[in-house]
Amino acid sequence: MKIVVYAICKNEAQFVDRWMDSMEEADRVVVLDTGSTDDTVARLEARGASVTVETISPWRFDAARNRSLELVDEDADICVCTDLDEVFHPGWRAALEAAWTPDAGQARYRYTWSFRPDGAEGVVFWYEKIHRRHGYRWVHPVHEVLRWEGTGRPGPTVTALGVQLDHHPDPSKSRGQYLPLLELSVREEPEDDRNAHYLGREYFFHGRWDDCIATLQRHLAMPTATWADERAASMRYIAKAYLQKGAADQARGWFLRSAAQAPHLREPWMDLAMLCYQQENWDGVLYFTGMALTITVRPDTYICEAEAWGPLPHDLRCQAYFRTGRTGLALEEAQKALALSPADPRLAGNVEVLSRM
């Protein structure tokens, strides 16, 4: 098979060598540079990438992705879209070829979007940015996705077990352009429920609580918004916005609705546990963390959050048992929390203090 990696970039010289090392299993690497002022282009070309420099104006991610896709060889069998701050684990090509079928349209693979401070995986889900050369096009100005625009039906999506991509972003990079692009995306496709959810979430990140609540309530009212996990996430952001407005009762109601909408997710239960912790409702902490811990299979979607699957549930239970005089049970939970984050000095200190007690 002929496998071509394609990407867009701007001022990402710091990532070039690591990225090219990761992509060397491909037959060819093509990059659209959208206006770097550092030595990104020179570094990429020195490592063997084919680089085209163009300005995308007005800026939108789908336009840039589509232009970079045009640079891919017409006879490529598989196109692999990545960003320069992402890294494949070695052996990804063999795993991809083993999973690919002659009629396949896309491949889904494991993606680690973030890591916890101790180096453990944070948010993990399955991605689908590997696809056949013809018939697909990127859509939406931001949070862009592949859409089939070819003739007939798209080929099936295969699961490429063994393909692992890790995201190691530059934390100093601004996401300020996301909000206006999301607002544009909703104006262009007002009935797209995914865009509505992303916009409401972005309003939350910008501290626009009322806009967040109104937009996400609109998302929940859309007839196409049927995915329980994303509906639950909208309810959680509404609750958190109400908390920021000082309306704890409203927040609790929305957290409970979220848990009822998607009881198979840990996140709503943990939100309720955190609310009880802040209110020193220790029985509530134990109940809701207990509900979270009954869920042992981690979902493979982007809705999954790191904290719910790290030491936090056991850490909160430790605090609740300690505050209610049950030191032995507190120690057991402290040890479980430490096992999930052994480099955390606070968790280690909890175990030491409780052991002495």
N, C-alpha and C positions, 0 to 999 in steps of 0.2 A: 504494500500500500504506500501511497505517497501522502505523507502527513506534513502539513504546513501550519506553523504557529504564526498568528498575527496579533498585533497589539497597537495601541495608541499610547503616546507618552508626551510629557513636557517637563523638562528640568528634573530628570530622574537619574542623573549620572551615578549617584550613590548605589543604585540597585542594578546597574547594567551587568557587572561581572557575575553576581549571584544568579541573576535571572538567566543569562546566557548559559551558564553552567547547567542550570536546570532544564533548559530547552534544547540542549544539544542532541537529544535523542530524535528530534524532528529532522525531516529532510531539508527543510528550509525555514527561515525566520524572516518575516517581513514586518516592518514597523512604520506607522505613520506618526511622524513627529509634528506636533501642532504649534511649534514656535519656541523651542528650547533656547535659552540664553546661556546655558552652561555647555559642557562638552559631551552632553548625552549622545548626540549624533556621531561624533568622532569615536567615542567609545564603542557604540553599537557596531559601527562599520568595521572597526578594528577587530571585533569579535566575530565578524562574518555575517551580520544581519544586513538585509537589504532595506535601506531607509529612504523614505520619501518625506520631504518637508513641505507642508502646506498649512495655510491658515483656514480654520473653519469659522466662518462668520455669517450670521450670528452663531455663537457657540451652542452646541447641543451634542450630547453624547451619542445619540443614535446616528446622527450625520457623520460624526467622526468614525464610529465603528463601521458604518457602511462603506465609507471611503477606504478604510484599512482593509476591509474584506475584498474590495475591488482589486487590491494589490496581490491577492493570493492567486497562484497559478490556476488557470482554468481546468487543468487536468488533475488537480489535487483530489484525493479520495476523501480525506478527512481534514477539516479545518479546526484548529484549536485556538480559541480566543482567550488570552490571558492578559494581565496587567504586569507591569515591571516590578511591582511590590509583591508578587506571588511566586511561589516556588513549588515545583513538582518534586515528589520523592522519586528517587531513581527507580527505573523499571516501569515507568508509567506507559511507555510506548507498547511494550510487550503486553501489558495488561489491557490496554485499549484495543490492540489488534485482536486479542483473544476474545474480547466481548463483542466486537463489531461484526455485523452481518451484512451481506450484500444489499439488503433492502433497508438498512438502518437509516434513520433520519438524524437522530441526536444520541448523545451518550450522557448519562448522569454519573457523577463521580463524587467522592467524599471531599468536602471543602471545609477547612478550619479557618473561620473568618477572624477569630481573635484568640488570644492566649491570656491566661491569668498571670498575675505578677510572678508567681512561682514557676512559670514555664509550662504548666499544665494547660491542656486545651480548654478554651472558653466556649465560644459559640461555634457549633459544628452543624452543618447541614449538607444536603446533596445539591450539586450544581449541574447545569445543563448547557454550558457554553462551548461544547464540542459538537460539531454538526457536519453534515455533508456539504459539498461545495456549492451546489446550486439549489435555488428555491427558497432560501431563507433570507430574511431582512430584519435588521434591528429597528425597533420602534420605541417611542417615548423619549423626550428630551433628556431625562435622567431616570435612573433605575430602569434602564433600557432592557428589553427582552427580545429574544428571537421570535419572529412570527413567520409562519409558513405562507409564502405568497406564490408558490409554484403551482403547476397544474396537477390535478388529481389530489390524492390524499398524501400527507407527509408519511414518511417511513416511521416505523416504531422507534421508541427511545429505548436503548439498551442500557443496562446497568454495568458499568465497568468496575467491577470489584478489583481492588488493588491500585487503582488510580487515586492518589492523594495529593491535593493541592493545598498549600498553606499560604495564608495572607499575613504579611509582615509590613504594615503600612507605616508611613512617616506621620507621627502624631502631630507634627507642627503644620501639616497641610490643612488649609481652610476648606470647610464644606459650605461656605457662605453662598456659593452659586446654586446650591441644591434647592433652596426655597423658591426663588423665582422660576426655576426650571420646572419644579413640581406644579406651581400655580399655572404655568403655561401648559403643562401636560394635561391638567384637569380641564382647562379651557378647550383644548383640542379634542379631548375625548371625555366629556362630562359624565358619561354613563359607565366609565371604566372603574369598577369597584376597587381594584388594586391601587390605582392612582389616588383615589379618594382616601384610602387607608394611609398610604405613604404621606400624603399632604397633611392629614390630621396629626400624624406622628411628628412630622417636621415642625408644625406649629408648636407642639409640646416642647421640642428641643429648643425652640426660640423663645420659650416663656410666654407664648400667646395663648393663655389658658382658655379664654372664651372661644377663640377661633378653633382651637383644638377640639373642644367639646362639640361645637356646632358641626364641624366637618366630619367628625367621627360618628356623630349621631346620624348624619346624612348617609355615611357609609353603611351603617347598620340597617337603614331603611331601604337600601337599594335591593331590588329583587334578585340581582345577580350575586350579592354578597352572601354566599351560602357556605363558605369554608369555615367550619366551626373554630379552628385555631386562630384565624385572622380576625374573626368576629370577637373572640375572647380577648385578643390583643387590643382591639379598638376599645372594648369596655374597660380594660385595665388602664389605658392611657386617659380615658375620660375620668376614671376614679382618681388617678394621680393628679390630673389637672384640678379636680375638686379639692384634693388635699392641699395643693398649692394655694387655693383660694380660701383655705381655712374651713372647708365644709366637710368635716370628717364623717358625718352621718351619710351624706350623699356619696362620699367615696366608698364607704363600707358597702352600701347598696350596690354600687357598680362592681366592686370586687366580687361580691356574692353572685351577681349575675354572670360575671366572667367565669367563675368556677362552675356554675350550673351549665353554661354554654359548652365548656370544654373540660369536664372533670378528669380527663385523661392527661392533662397538662399539670406539671408541678407549679408553674409560675403563678397562677391565680391563688393557689393555696398558700404559697410563700408570701405573696402580697398581703393576704389576710393575716398571716403569722406576724409579719413585720408591723402591721397596724396594731395588732394586739400587744406586741412588744413595746411599741411607743406609748401605749396606753397602760402598760404594766398589768395587762390581763394575762397572767401566766397560764391559766388553764386554757385560754384561747390559743396561746402560743403552742402549747403541747398538742392541742387538738389539730390545728391546721398544719403544723409541721408533720404530725403523724399522717395526715391525709396525703401530704406531698410525698412522704417516704414510702407509701404503699405503691407509688408509681416507680417501677424499676427499669422500664424500657425507655430509653431516651429517644424522643422524636427526631426524625431526620430532616426537619424543616427549619427555615430561618427563624421561626417564632421562638424556638428554644433559646433560653438565656443561660449564661454560664453559672450565675450565682446559685440558681436552684439545684444545680448538679454538682456543686462543690461542697465545701464544709459548712456553709451557712445553715442548712436545716439542723444539723447536729449542734452547731454552735448556739443557735437560739434555744434549743432544747436544754443544753447545758445551763444557760442563763436562767431559764424558767425553773428547772429543778433546784438550782442553787438558791434562787430567791424564795423558794417555798420549803427550804430546809432539807431537801433530799440530796445530800452531798454524794452518796454512793452512786446514785443514778446520774448526777451531774458529771461525775468523773467518767463514767462509761461514755456519755455523749461527748465529753471533751476529748477522750481518746479516739473516738470515731472521727471527730472533726479534724484532729491532728493527722490521722492516717490519710486523709484526703488532701492535706496541704502541709506536709512534714517540715517545710522550710519556714512556716509562719511563726515568728517568735511569740506573738501574743497567744496563739493556740498552745504552743509548747509551755508557756508560762501558766496557762490555765491548768494544764495537766499536772504540772509541778506543785502548784498551790493546793489543788484539790487532793493530790496524793498525800501531801503532808497532813491535811485536815482529816 
